[in-house]
Amino acid sequence: MTVQHFTPDGMLQPTPYHHVAVGTGTKHVHVSGQIARQADGTPVAPGDLSGQVAQALRNTSVGLTGAGASFADVLRLTFYVTRWSPEKIGDFMAGIESVADDIGLRLPMPPASLIGVDHLFEPDVLVEVEATALVDR
């Protein structure tokens, strides 16, 4: 197994992610911040956090696959969400859950951070996803 995800006893539970990942592969894969855009740049799900999370994760999956990796190889995910507030967690998690099976993202997720930011590089971008993976193939 290239990546093992787990949450040791004594760490906060339940959470929608594992607290620890151990990677034993030899190839590092870093997928830059992915947003809710089609390959031609067309925005997806304007104003819809759930839809944008889903599309950003789909794009992250494409990047992983292109590098010979999958979500099973992901050590860490980082989510940047504009104007974050705790009331948005339902929409945020709905976006993840809506695509998890399709893209092979097991729940709970790998170790993850959600970072609230004022804005991202385009005014309509609500979320950006980064992934770090380790593969041995």
N, C-alpha and C positions, 0 to 999 in steps of 0.2 A: 504494500500500500504506500503510495507516494505521500499522501496527506492524511493525517488522523486528526479529527475534530473531537473535542470533548469538553465537558465542564466538570471539574473536580468537585467532590463534596466539599462544602464549606464556602462555595462561591454563590453569589446571588442567582436564584432560580425562581420562577421560570423567566427566561429571556428569549427573544426570538432569534438568538444567535448563540453559538458556543463561545466560551471564554478563551479557549486555547486551541491552537493548531500547531501540529508538529509536522514539518515537511522533511522528506528524505530524498527528494529528487535531485537532479543535477542541472536542470535548465530552468532559469527564472523567466517568468512571463509577467510583464507589467502592462496592463491595459489602461490607457489614459482616460481621463474623465469623459464618460459617454453621456450624451444627452438625448432627449426625445426628438430626434431628427431622422428622416429617411436618408438613404445613401445620397440622394440628390440635394439634400439640405432642406427638404420640405418639413416644416414643423409638424409634430404629432401631438395630439391632445392638448391644444392651447388652453391654459387656465385650469387644467385638470391634473392635480398632483398624482392621483392613482394611475392615470393613463401615462403620465410622463415617467413615473417610476418603472412601469412595465416596459415601455419602449427603451429606456436607458439600459435596463437589464438585458433586453433582447440584443441591443447593440453590443453590450459587453460580452454576451455569449458569442456573437459573430467574431469579435476580436480574439477571444480565447480559442475558438475553433480554428481560426486562421493561423494561430501559433502552435497548433497541435495539442491544445489543452481543453479542459472543460471545467464546469463549476466544481466537479469533484476534486480538482487540483488546486482550487483557490484556498490560499492561506488567509487572506484578509480582504474585506470589502470596506470601502469608505464611501459614504453618501454625504453629499453637500446639498442642503435644502434651503431655499430662499425663505426669508421671513418665517423661520420655524417657530412653532408654538406647540405645546403638548397636545392641544386639541386636534392636531393634524395626524396623529399617530394612526388612527383608524384608516384614513385614506392612504397613508404611506404603506401600511401593512397590506391593505387590499391590493395595491399595485404589485407588491412582491408575490402575494399568494395567487394572483391571477395568472402569472406566467411561470411560477416555480416548476411545475411539472413539465411544461413545454420546453424549458431551457435546461432542465436537469439540476436545478438549484434545490438541494435538499434543505428541509426545514427541521430543526433550527438551522440557520445559516452558519457559515464560517464566522470566525470573529469579525465583528463589524463595528464601525463607528458612524454615527449620524451627527453631522456638524451643521449647525444653523449658521447661515451667512446672510448678509443684507441683500446681496444680489450676485448673479453670475454674469458672464460676459455678454449675454443678450437679455433684453428685458423680459422676454417670454419664457426663458429657461427657468424652471422651478426646481429641477434636481439634476445632479451630476453624479455618476457612479465611477469609481476607480476600483480595479481589481489587481491583486498580486497573487500569482500562482507559481507552483513549483512542480515540474514534471520530470519523469525519468524515462522518456521515450522520444 
